[in-house]
Amino acid sequence: MSTSGTALTHQLFINGCSVPSSDLSSSPLINPANGETIATVSNGSAEDIDSAVKAADAAYRGAWGAMKPGDRATALRNLAAKIRENVEELALLETKSVGKPLSSSRGEVGYAAKVYEYYAGLIPSVCGQTVPISANGTGLTFREPLGVCGLIVPWNFPIVILAWKLAPALAMGNTVVVKPAEWTPLTAIRLGELAIEAGIPAGVINIVPGLGPVAGAALSAHPQVRKISFTGSTATGSAIMKACADDIKRVSLELGGKSPSIVFADADLEKAAGSVMSIYDNTGQDCCGRSRYLVERSIYAEFVERFVANSRAVKIGDPLDADTEIGPLASTIQWNRVDGYVKQGVAEGAQLCTGGGRPTAEQFAAGSYYEPTVFANVKPGMTIAQMEIIPFDSETEAVEIANGTPYGLAASIWTRDVARALRVVRAVEAGVISVNSSSSVHLEMPFGGFKQSGIGRELSPAAMEQYSEVKSVFISAE
Ligand code: ADP
């Protein structure tokens, strides 16, 4: 970090040092709660990505590669401790750039620390096998790191999603180049600095903020990068996968969703209709957000009434206020996207039950705030992307509607009938399903999508496999 005049400039973090971008390009960062410029950030070029990859490669072949697994675990635990020591600073950076309530940011920073600790704990479990192939020899397997991994991170949960990728990558012994999202690079840059204080050698973690089509594309195409792990939109995921195809780079993708919540007539209606934060949390900017409620027709009217009332009660406000439940959208680009979908929903004939624009109070005028918005009487096939409530008449129809999108990330099923819950769990094409709950993410459980929602799994021991190769060895006894 450096100061020039009064504007704080955040630079790239390569090989343990803050450096400007090679072409001196930079962008302002805007606080979505009030439109103010909070900082200036250097934009990495293809040349900067190359320097970062070379630094990561040298660290992989040098200090990090030579470190004993137990010492790597200690370094990850030290990083978790550093994150906890700096929770207030990190939370404020996250809130000012994403717009999420400060209480949520504090929780997310604390959770990120836990992710590093969890993967530190898994390091001793990375073992191979001995396989008695024949009397004349023995097979051995080794699980080995990949080398330099490129981590491309989105703007909705910056410090959390970085931890989901970085912790297992480092635990397996890889080194990384991180490309944070344009609007939200500050916590990643700070984390790079904290990692040095935690004893992680220079070059192991390099942070190159910049534009997706420039820095992100250069990272995906770089021949020395062995793997790209990406979270973001399906369109960008597809572009990255194409870029990785040239040199058969490993790729894991966590992409968009349009996740259903299926509510049967025998469900606990208060609980199901009370689950509004399953879509409004993080101002609706959550890939697992349950943005389609499919509701059995006999309880449809009552469900809509309760859901709309609960939506109106969500407290929208300044992210720094303690009682705020949702802040602004993360940027004016996001605001325009959301508003475009809402207008499209109205044009397609869906019934707008509540919300549909910027809240009218003066305090919301300068920020990218948007009211919680609900559409009813939505027909499958409409393209709106707000909270929609769709009626169904049978279990088969519910499953058909649930599966009727190109996505398959998450789903919820609300019913007291265990047999039905199990049938629907097996029939719904989604990677993460909860019954009588909207929770999607558990550190100990694999997380990822079916269909166009992605490839590969994050979290749990499964993530370690995504950052490693298996080597099979035969040793002759003859
Ligand atoms: P959004 O959800 O706003 O559509 P994206 O999925 O495009 O966002 O962005 C998620 C991350 O992907 C960001 O870090 C962004 O800079 C990066 N990115 C965007 N375009 C590309 C690209 N062509 N190649 C690599 N990374 C990209």
Residues whose N, C-alpha, C, O or C-beta is under 5 A from the ligand:
A	BS01	ADP	I152 V153 P154 K179 P180 A181 E182 G210 L211 G212 P213 G216 A217 T231 G232 S233 T236 A239
